[in-house]
Amino acid sequence: MILRLRRPTRLIFPVVVAAIMVFLVSPLVVLVGTAFTTTSYLTFPPKGWTLSWFTQVLQDPTWGYAALNSLVIAAAGSLLASVVAIPAAVVLSRRGVRASNTVTTLIMAPIMVPGIMFVLGVMLSYNRLDMAPPQWGLVLALAVLTTPYIARTMIAALSQLDPGLEEAAMSLGASRARAWVQIVLPNVSKSYFSGLALAFILAFDELVVPLFLAGPSFPTLPVRIYRSVAFDVSPEISAVSSLLVVVAVVVATFAVRDPSTAKTAR
Amino acid sequence: MASDRTLSPETRERTTAPALSGGERGRSGGRRRSRPRAWLPLLPVTALYLVQFVLPLAVVAVTAFQTSAGPGVITSDLTLGNFRKVLTDPFYLEMLGRSFVLALGTAVLTVLLGYPIAWALARGRSWMRTVILVVVMTPLMTSSVVRSFGWMVLFDPESPILRFFGPLADERTGLMYTMPGLLIAMAHVLLPFMVLTLYGIIDRLDPTLEHASLNMGAGRVETFLRVTFPLTLGGVFAGMLLVFATAISTFVTPKLIGGTQYRVLATEIYEQSVQLLNWPLASAMALLLLLIAALTNFVYASLTRRIPGGG
């Protein structure tokens, strides 16, 4: 570079970036910090050092129950989303379908529509049918909310795939089905799993859907945390939250290796 | 695929995608199957969306024009009264105004905080990119309940960070239940969206334009202000619209950080539908929210279509 910056100005940009990164991680770091306090109230920096809040959480069956509920509905929801999104992505990415842009936009609609309106509608629909929202109702709602993410990942992955691969397999005698199972799908499986991971995380973290649709007998983890945060705060919640933060860091690190996730998440 | 490994070739591929699919259309056109069978794989998603997405939205749209006869009771008398109430009653007008201010403020704040990060992400060394991406993606993968809870701890009147925010904080509650606190937490929740949008556009800038400006004697700051920044303005607007549309329908953060003082559209919809059981009024507000979000998304879509690389 011919033009060099004077010393002080050269430091401004890295310092600003570092400060914003601190801003991004600070609430998460603080949560993890408060989980180790020996006091019965939340305080940062923590006073003393103990793991008792973690053992308390792991031994409390109500936390386990809530976590299990969240796992089950998030898994079922994101798998159902895959079942409907993948065939659609195949049509929208590979064949000469006219109006595929319009259809893609329609499939993305659940991202555009405010979540709270959608969930209100689902709740009112069950109301009109004079029934309490069933547990599979949660799964259906989560499937709708996560379908766009899986569809988007799969459309991107499939349309980047060389169509010659499938043609080569078929010209060597494979049926279309066999070409798909043995050639095309293995090539997009990495993208699929990153899309699925994102969908699962979103479904697992979703608060508004179970808040409107699930009764008190079926708490999910975010709802359980939400109710505790709103009514009785204790380091126990920090311990639960820290465990979730650790999961998030692992998933984020994993996701960064596949750039399509960054894009899919908007 | 080899190109999946690094960021830039992948994003570049995206810009060439329309040309590729156009070519593919021509090639596969010859062996296209009959129309109905080609559309068959869209059946599952159509069925799910019709029953579980279109129908619920239609129910909200109908309910918004019906009359509430006490908690949880709806009569089918059609009325515009719910909308009249939301759009004329000072309580609801103030709530609407607050929702707008909060969403707009969040959008502005995320630009200010997101631009440097996106710049570092696009121009930094590869280890730095990885660090930044993990830092940006981690909040995205964490439940917003958890993130808001973190801010609640930080905003406590006895929290050490309040020394930096002294004048903004309230004596009794710290930054809890204050507009500055709410803005900070909202910006944190939505910053990843802004960073990823801006990154997309900064990464695709032609570096020769900057080199030309530098060669012709402009300083770095002048080059940024007169060449680079104007070129990314489309991305800035796109990101702001995206954040605005998301912010105005956010529920958790305003509910936990804003409390009862700072009611916004989403928390009021929850209040009316789950607590007070005034479903027609809740539906009317939800319909208004949809209208705002749809308008924002429409502008976003037409903007990103016009500028290459937006979104």
Interface residues (C-beta under 8 A of the other chain):
Chain A: I2 L3 L5 F13 V16 V17 I20 M21 F23 L24 V25 S26 P27 L28 V30 L31 T34 L42 T43 F44 P45 L80 V83 V84 A85 P87 A88 V90 V91 S93 R94 R95 G96 V97 V103 L106 I107 A109 P110 M112 V113 P114 G115 I116 M117 F118 L120 G121 V122 M123 L124 S125 N127 R128 L140 A141 A143 V144 T147 A151 A156 S159 Q160 L161 P163 N187 K190 S191 I201 F204 D205 L207 V208 L211 F212 L221 P222 I225 Y226 V229 A230 V233 I237 S238 S241 L244 V245 V247 A248 V249 V251 A252 T253 A255 V256 D258 P259 S260 T261 A262 K263 A265 R266
Chain B: M1 S3 D4 T6 L7 E10 T11 E13 R14 A17 L20 S21 E24 R25 G26 R27 S28 G29 R32 A38 W39 P41 L42 L43 P44 V45 A47 L48 Y49 V51 Q52 F53 L55 P56 L57 A58 V59 V60 T63 L113 P116 I117 W119 A120 T130 V131 I132 L133 V134 V135 V136 M137 T138 P139 L140 M141 T142 S143 S144 V145 V146 R147 S148 F149 G150 W151 M152 V153 L154 D156 E158 S159 P160 I161 A185 H188 L191 P192 F193 L196 T197 G200 L214 G219 R220 L242 A245 I248 S249 F251 V252 K255 L256 A266 I269 Y270 S273 V274 W279 A282 S283 A286 L287 L289 L290 A293 A294 N297
